[in-house]
Amino acid sequence: MKKLLMRKRFSEQVHKFIGRGNMGDSKLLTLNFVPNKVEINFNVFHATLKDMIGTKQNKDGLLIQEESEGVDSSVPKWTLRGLGDDKGVDFWGEESKEGVFETWRGSWQEDLTEDLALSTNLEDILLLRNLPWGSILSVSSSYFILCLILGSIWMLPSSSSETTRRFEFNVEWKKVTRFCHSKQLLTVNGEYPGPTVAVREGDNVEVKVSNGIAKNTTIHWHGIRQFRTGWADGPAYITQCPIRGGQSYTYKFTVEDQRGTLLWHAHHSWQRASVYGAFIIYPRMPYPFSAPIQTEIPVIFGEWWNADVDAVENEMLMFGKGANSSDGYTINGLPEPLYPCSVKDTFMETVERGKNYLLRIINAALNDELFFAIAKHTLTVVEVDAVYTKPFTTTAIMIAPGQTTTVLLDTNQLPDSTGIFAMAARPYLSSVVPFDNSTTVGFLKYKGASGNFMPPTRLDRLQLYNLPELQDTAFATRFDKKLRSLASSQYPCNVPKKIDKRVITTISLNLQDCPANQTCKGYKGGRFYASMNNFSFVRPQLSMLEAYYHNKTAGVFTSDFPENPPKVFDYAGVDRLTENMNTEFGTKLFRVPHGTNLEIVLQGTNFLHPENHPIHVHGHNFFIVGSGFGNFNVSKDPDKYNLIDPPERNTVGVPMGGWAAIRLKADNPGVWFIHCHLEEHTSWGLAMAFVVENGPLPSQSLLPPPEDLPQC
């Protein structure tokens, strides 16, 4: 350990920080300090530099972000950002003055009363110079380090040390009150929604999950590719046995070549009704859009049941009926004034007029796709599922469970005296099974408005303007068609142009005949199930990944999932209520060699009700190369594929009464779950899995299971 001294004597001196160089159109990371103070917004408190010295940051890795003013007219505004955890804090900033990086100046006027000795291991400090957005100051200590001695700057040596961010999740019950109703709610660390996991691209991540309840649980890091670390993926009985009550398991993985907004959630039964949170990956390179960001706003949609969610699921499965719908939707865990006892719990975000805000929108609802809009404002979509897109403006978005959408919001409207604009979400479509058709509302409040505002308690008193109606399939289709990969030299679109294998699977809701001596409460006395290629997935009692790894698959799964529909018919044209196929049951998957260019065509059927099914693929991102209504035509539709800039996602909405074709390179060894992210449909069996075999090289093989992997 070496000592670095910061002395009082530089209070009136000018110091220089980080070098100079012409970066062309690039942006560089740096730090800057304004006179009198350095103020950092931690989302939960403000602190001057004096307050920060020696202060540990929140271990959940909350974002630090503040736009700083220049010292004089020659110094532009720019943004200071950082990540904090229990080991320290990383800071970086974005220079934006005509693409030229100059010597920055700042003055220091903190009245420090004594010399401060700051300790750090220089091997843990990373400073890369003269690279576009490569100058990252990574401080792996408990202090904010300014290497200033007698007004001079010390340039720290470069290091290639990897950063490991550690988090602790305690699964526990917490008494929570919503909708006039109090109940014991399953949470992580007593938080609802759960804590935000914030990391940086390239970080190693370790999350110790301790199960403090009597029931089993698992956590899934939705959208993280888990390259060779399938043991950390999380779906119960697919890649691991559940974590039993009183036990713990540490999920270990690396965030590679991913940046943006994802989510984490429980992946056992219906626990993700309340066990979920944001997973934010901050990039090493600059955002590929130029708008200066004032701050970030998380918008996480969820559902609330007054009843016990386990009881709701168990009743649905016992009687083969549709699940009782939720009592309402939430925004960041809060209901809205249209629901009972909810005026004081309404989500409200204060903004400044004329600024740009980054909204990280996450649909963590169990069973509903949602439309979202902010009254009189447009949104610019810049990223979906942690992949940059070609930016486009829209009056609203459609977002399915498991999907994320990052948008820029320009607060450019003229507010009335209240300064209030409604931001609202409502479900897309309806179904023959029960669903929550309510609208949830939060509010955007422009700073400086003088009028009083009382949230309305009736929907007809709200002006929602640009929020689509429940069955606006035309808008949902237009929105999806606008999504395109950025496909730049820095962020290329690596869609497979040719394929080695095509799998075509139907996606169906099924009405099963009621077995003798049972009570069934589905449509016309039947039982609801769901299937892919007419096989309803049966979750095994052992981990499929362990069975595959140890080559002991007998009695766990078979590798004979049909790669084409077992019966050819007019999938999208059948009468939804008079025609039906009783499904078969099994734990079936298919296998592909490592490196296979794989195409999967997801064909919706019209049985019971044509729905927009959000299909999530674990372990891989994929490209949505085509979609349409009606039946997929294998001889004609591939000619219309977009193989230039198709959107890259981890969850695709298969159009109602239609199909979607996705392509991926199967280069991640392991067993990977494919399922509908409407939890009701997964419970009915709308799922399958596939194996990616090991490649010829050690770097292409699944890593051995960790020592603390839970046992069944």
N, C-alpha and C positions, 0 to 999 in steps of 0.2 A: 504494500500500500504506500502511496506517495501523498504528500501533503500539498495542497494548493491553497495559497493565501489570498484573501480578498481584503483590501485595506480601505480605510476611510478616505485616504488622501486623494482619490480620483474624483471626488464629489463635483468639482468644477471643470474637470478635464474631459476632453473628447477622446473616446477610444474607437478604434477601428475593429470591425469584426468580419472575418472571412474575406477572401481576396477578390480579385476583379477578373473579368474576362468577357469577351463578346460571345454570347450564347445564341445569336441569331434569333430564331423564333421560340427558343426554349425558355423555360423558367427555372430558376435556381432556388434552392432552399437556403434560408439564412435566418438570422435573428435580428431584431431591431428593438430599440428601447426608446420610449418617448420621455420628455422631461418629467420630472417629479415622481413618476411611478411606472412600473410595469404591471398591468392588470390583466389577469388571465381569467376567462370565464370557464369554470369547471362544471357548468350546468347546475350545480347545487350550492356553490358559494363563490365569492370573489376573494382574491387575495393579492396583496401587493407582494413584490419580490421579497421584502423584509419578512412578511408573514410566511412565505413559502420556504425559506431556507430552513432545512432540517425537518420539513414537514413531509410525512409519508402521504402518498396519494391513495385514493380509493382503490382497493384491490380488484374491483370489477372492471377497471380500465376505462373510466369515463372519458369522454372526449374533452379536450381542452381546445378552445378556439376563441380568438379575439381578433378583430380587425384593428390594426394599429395606425395611428396618424404619423406622417413623416415629421422630422424635426424642422425642416424648412421646405420651401417650395420645390427644391431640387430633389427631394426624397419622396417617392410616391407612397401611396397607401399600399399596404399589403397585409397578408393574413398570417397570423402566428397560430400554429396548431400543435397538438401534442397528445400523447397517450400516457396515462398514469397507472401505475399498479403498485403493489406493496414493495417492489424493488426500486422504484424510482420513477422517472418521467422522461419521455422522449419528446423533443420539441423540433418543429420545423416550420418554415414559413415560405410563402410564395411571393417572389418578386415579379412585378408586372409592369415595369417601365420600358416600353418599346423593345422588349427582348434583350436589353443590354444590362449586364450585371456590373455595377460600379461599386466603389468603396462606400459602404453605408456608414452614416454617422449617427451617434446617439449621445446624449449627455446624461450623466448620472448625478442625481441629487438626493439619493437616499441618505438620511441622517443616521448612519450606523454608529453606535456608541462604542463599539469595540471591534478589534480585528476578529475575523471569522476564519476558523480553520476548517476546510472542507476536505473530507477524505474520499477518495475514489480509486478504484483499480483502473489504471489507464488502459489495460487490455480490454476492458468492457466498454470503452468509448470509441465510437465509430464516427469518423469525419471524412467523407469523400468529397474532394474538391474538383471544381472545373468539369462537372458532369451535369447534364440537364436533370434537375431535381435530384441530384445525387448527393448533395451536401446535407446529410442527415446527421444531426448531433444526437447520438443515442447514449443517454446517461443511465447506466445500470447501477445507481446508488440511490440512497434515500434523499438526495439533495439536488437542488437546481444549481448546476455548476457554471459559473462564469470564470473563465480562466484569465482574470485580470490582475496584474500585479503592477502597482504604481502607474496605472493608466495604460499599461501595455497589454496587448492581446497575445495569449499563448495559443499557438495552433497545435491541436492535439494530434498524435500519430494515428494513422489509419489502422484499422483492425478488421478482420473478417469474422469476428466472433458472432455466433448465432444468438438470437434472442429467444428465450423460452418464457412464455407468459403463463403463469399458474393461477388457477381460480379454484375456489371451493364452493360446491353446491351442496346444501343441506336440504334434502326433501323432507318437508314437514307440514303439519297442519297449522293453519292460521285462521282465526275467526275474522271473517270479512262480512261487511254489510253492504248490500246493494238491493235496489228495487224493494225497499221496505222489509228486506229479509236478511237475517243473519245466519250464517252457517260456517262450519269448519271447512275451509277450502284448502285443497292440496296446493302447496307452493314450493318454490325454491327460495331459501333464506328468508322466508316470511314475506316475500315480495310478490305482488300481483299487478301487472305482469312481472316475470322474473327479471333478474339483473341482466343488463346489457353486457355481452362479451365483446370487447373492443380490442382488436389486434392489428398488426401491420402485416402486409403482404410479405411472405417469407418466414414469418414467425413459427416457431414450434409452440404448440399449445398443450397444456396439461390441465385437465379439469377433474378434480377429485369429487366424485358424487357419493355422498353418504346418505343412505336410506334410513331416515328416522321414523318411518311408519311401518305398520305391520304387513302392508301389501308389497308385492313386487313392483319394480319400476325399472325403466331404462331412459336414457336421453339420446336423442338423435340430433346431429348437427346438420341441419337440412341444407343441402346444396354443397357442403364441403366434399370434395372428391375422394378424400381418404385414400390417396394413392398408396397401395400396398398395406394399408392399415385398416382393412375392413373390420377388424376387431373393435374399432372405435366408432363404427357407423351407428349402432344403437338399436335397430328394430328388434324387438323381442323375438327370440327363437329363429331369427334369420341369421344374424351375425353374432349373437351372444345369448346366453341364458340371462334372465332378469337378475337385477341386484335385489337380493332378499332383504327383508327388514333387519335392521341392525348391522348390515354389511356395507361395504363401500367398494368402488371401482374407479380407477383413474383412467380416463380417456386421454390417449396421447396421439397426436397427429400433427402434421405440418400443413400450413396454409400455403400452397404452391400455385403460382400463376392465377390467383384469384384476387379480386378487389371489388368492394362494393357492399351491398346490403343482402344479408341472408337472415336466417332465423334458426333458433334451436327450439326443440320441444320434446316432451315425453313421447315415447313410442311404445307404450304398453296400454292396451285397452283404450279407454277414452280419457286418459289422464291429461292429454294435451289440451283439454278444455280449459285448464287453468295453469298448466305447467308449460310456459313458453316465454320466449324473450328474443330480443334482437341480437344478431351476430354481425358485427360491423368489421370489415376489413379495409383499413386505410392503405392507399396505394403508395408505392415508393416513387412513382412518377406522377406528374401533375395530372389533374383531371383534364380530359380532352375537350373541355368546353371552357370558354373564356370568362363567363359571368363571375364577377366577384361575389363570394358567398358571405352573407352576413352571419348566419349561423345555421345549424342543422336542427330539424324538427322531426322526431320519430312519430309515426302514426301507425299504431298497431291495432288492428281490428281483432276482436274476440267475440265469444258468445257466453252468455250467462244463463245458467239454469238455477232456479230456486230449489229444485229437487236435487237429490244426490245423483251425480252423473253416472256412477256405477249402477244405480238402480234403474236409471233410464235405459242404459245399454242392456242390462240383464233382462228387463221386461221386453225390449225389442226382440232379443234373441230367443227368449222363452216362447213367445207367441207368434214369431215370424211376422211381426207388424212393423210399420214405420215407427221411428223413434219419436217420442214427444218432442215438439219443437222447443227451442230455447225461449226463455222469457224476454230476451232482448240482446242487442249487440252492444259492444263496448268499444270505446276508443281509448287506448292506453289504460285499460282496466276500468274506465269510468263510463257509466251510462250517460243519458242525456235527458233534458228536461221533459221530453214527451213521455218518459217512463215514470211510474209511481215513485215518489220520495227521492227524486233524482236531480232536482234543480241545483242543489248545492254540490253535486258530484259531477257537474258538467265540465268537459274538457274545453279549456280556452287557452289560446296562444296569442301573446301580445307581439306585434310586429311593428316595424317602422315603415312608413310610406317611402316608396322609391328605392327599396332594397331588394336583393335577391336572396331567397332562402332555399335550402336543400331539404326536401321532404323525403324521408326514407319510409316508404309505405309498405306495410307487411300485413298480409291476410293470414291471421292465425285462427280464424273461425273454423269450427269443426266441419260444418256441413253446407256452407253457402258461399257461392261466388258473389262478389259485390261490385256495384258501381260506386264510384267516389267522385265528388266534385266540390269545388269551392265557389260559392255564389259570385258571379260576375268576373271571375278570374279564369285565366287560362293556365295550363300546366305544360311545361316542356319536359318530355320524357327523355332521359339521358342514360338510363341503365335499367335492365331487368335481370333478376336472378344473378346479381353480381357480375354482369357482363355489359360493357358499354354498348349503346345503340347509336345509330344515326339520330340526332336530336329531332324531335317534331313536337309541335304544339297541339294541344287538344283541350276541349272544354271539360272532359271527364276521362276517367280510366275505368277499365274493367279488370278486376284482379281476383284470381281464384285462390282457394286455400293452398298454402304452401308457396305461393308466388310472392315476389317482391318487386316493387317498381319505385325507382328513384326519380324524382322530378324536381325541376327548378320552378319556384314560384316567384313571380315578379309582383310586388305589392304596389301596383300602379293605379289603383282605383281611387276615386274621390269618395270618401266615406261620408255618411250623414253624421249627425251630432253624437251618435252612440259609438261610431267607429267599428261597428260590428258587421261581419259577413259570416253567414252560415257555411260550415263545411259538413257535408252529409254523405252517408253511405246507405244503400239499400240493396237487397238481394237481386240477383239476375235470375229470371225465370221462376216457374212454379213447378209443382210435381203432384202426382197422385198420392204421395206420402206427405205427412205433415211437414210444414216448414215455417220458419219465422219470416213473415212478410213485413215486419216493422222497419222504420227508418231511424237510424241513429244520427245524432247531430252533435257537432262541436262548434266552436266559434273562433273566428279569427278577429282579433281586436286591434285596430290601428292605434298606435301610441299617440297620446295627446288629445284624444277625443274627450270632450267635456261633458257630454250627455250621459245620463244614467241608462243602464240597460238591465232589464229583467227578462231572463230567458223565457220564451213562450212555452206553454205547456200543451199546445194544440198544434198539430201538423199544418192545419189550414191557415195558421197565422205566421207560418214561416215562408220566406221567399227563397226557394231552392234553385230557381232559374235553370241551370244547365245540368241538373241531375237526371240521367235517363230513367225512363219508366221500367217497371219490373220486367217486361217481356221485350225489351228493345234489343232483339237479336241483330238487327241491322247495325246498331251502334257497336255492339260487341264485335261483330265481324269486321267493320271498318277499322276499329282500334287495333285488332290483331294484325290486320293486313299492313298497317303502317310500321310495325316493328321490323327493324332491319339491323343486322350486325353493323358495327362501325366499319369493319373491314378496311382498316388503315394499315400502313406499314408497321406501325408500332403495335397495333392490336388487330392482327390478321384474322380472317374468317377461314378456319381450317376445315371446312366441310369436306367430307369424302366425296370426290367426284364420281368414283366408281365403287361398287359394293361387291362384297364376297358372299353375302347372305341376305335374303329378305324374309322376314317373318311377318305374316299377316294374321292379326288376331281380332276377333270381334269383341266388343265391349257391350255386355247385356245386363239388364235387370231381368230377373226371372221370377215367375210365380210358380212355386212348387206345389204339387198336390199335398194336401194335409195328410200325414200318416194316420193310420188307425189309432184310435184311443188317445189322440192328442187334441188340444184346443189351439186352433190357428186363427189369428185375427188379421191376416193380410187381406188383400182384395178378394172378394167372393169366397172367403173362408180358406184361402190358400196361405202359403208361407212365402215371404219375400226372400230371395237370394240374389246374388249377382255373380257374373262369371266372365272369364276370358276364354274364347274358343270353346264355350260351353262347359268349361271346368271351373267349378267354384273352389277357390283355394282354401285348403285346410292347413292351419298353422300347426307345425309339429310340436312335440313336447321336448325336443332337443334342439340345439343350435345347428342349423343347416351348414353354417360355415365350418364349425368344428367337425361335423360329420364328413364334409368334403375334405378338409385338411388331413384328417386321420384316415381317410379312405374307408369309412365305416358308414356308408349311406343307407344300407339296408334297413328298412323300417322307418327311415327319416324322410327321404324324398326319392323320386324317380326322375330320370332325365329324358322323359318322353312327352314333354309338352308339345301338343300338335302345332306345327309351324304354319298351318293354314286352317281355315275354318273347317270343322269336320262335316258340315253340311252347307252347301251353297244355296242361298235363297235371296230374295229381295230384302236385304238387311234393313235398309232405311224406308222400305215401302210397306212392310207388314202392318196389319191393323194392330194397334198397340194393345187393345183390350181383348180381342177375340182370338188372336194367335199367340202362341207361347211355346217355349221349349223347356221341358224339365231338365235342369242342369245335372251334370255328373260332378263328383267330388274327388279331390285328390290333392297331393302336394307334389306338383309337377313343375319342372323347370327344363330349360334347354341349355346346351353348352356350345361355346364357340372357342376356337383357338385364340391365343393372345395375338393382338394386332388385327383382328378381323374388322373389316369395314362393314358395319351392320346397319341394315335398314329395318325398321319396325313400322308397319302400317297398322294404325289403330282405327278400326272400323266400328262406328257406333251402330246400334240397332234400335229399332222403333218399339221394342217390347215394352209394355207398360207405359213408358213415357220417354220420349227422346230428350236427353239432357246433355249439357255441356260438361263432359267428364274431365276433371283435371288429373292427368296421369303423371305421376312422379317416378323418375328413374333414379335409383341410388347409385352412387359411385362414379357417375359419368355426367357430364354435360352432353347435350345433343343439339342438333340443328333441325329446326322445323322447315323442311324443304318443300312441303306442299300440304294443302288442306282444301276441303271443299264439302259441299253438301251432297247427299245421295250416296251411291255406292262407289267405292274405289275401283277404277278401271286400270288393271295392271298393264294393259297394252297402250293406253293413251295418256293417263295422268302423269306418269314419270316424265313425259316430254315437256310438261309445263312446270317442272320443279324449278325453284330458285336455287341455283348452285353457285351464286355469286356472293350474296350477302344475306342469307337466311338468318332469322333470329336464333341466338344460342340461349338455351334455357336448361333448367332441370325439371320443370313441370310444364306440361303442355295442356291447354284446353282443347279437347276434341270437340269440334262443333256439334251442336245438337242435330241429330239425324244426318251426320256426315262422318268425315274421316280426317285423319292427320297422319302424315308420313314424317318420321324422324330418322336422322342418320347420326351415327357416332362411330368412333374408333374404339373398339373394345380392347383397351390397353391397360386396364386396371385389374389385376388378378384378384379373384375372390368370388363370393356369392352375393348377388345384388338383387334387391327387392324392386319390383315394378308394381305399382298399385294406384288405385284412385285415391285422391287426397280428400274426398268426401268421406269422413270417417264412417258414416253409416254404410256406404257401399263397400269399404274395406271389410267391415265386420260381416257383411253378407257374402264376402268371398271374391270381390273384384280385384284380383291380384295374381301375380305369378312371380317367378324369379329366373335369373339366368346365371350361369357360371362362365367366368372368363378364366381360362386355364393359364397356368404359368407359362412364361416365355422361356426361351433357351438360356437367357442370361440371369445371373443372380439378381440383378436390378429389375428384372421383370417377373419376379416371384413374390408371392404373398409372404410377408414376414411371419415369423413364428408367433403363436399366441402369447400375450403377456402373462406373467406369473399370477396376477391378481384377477384374471378373467373369471367372472362368476360361473358357478357350476349349477346345473339343473338338479 
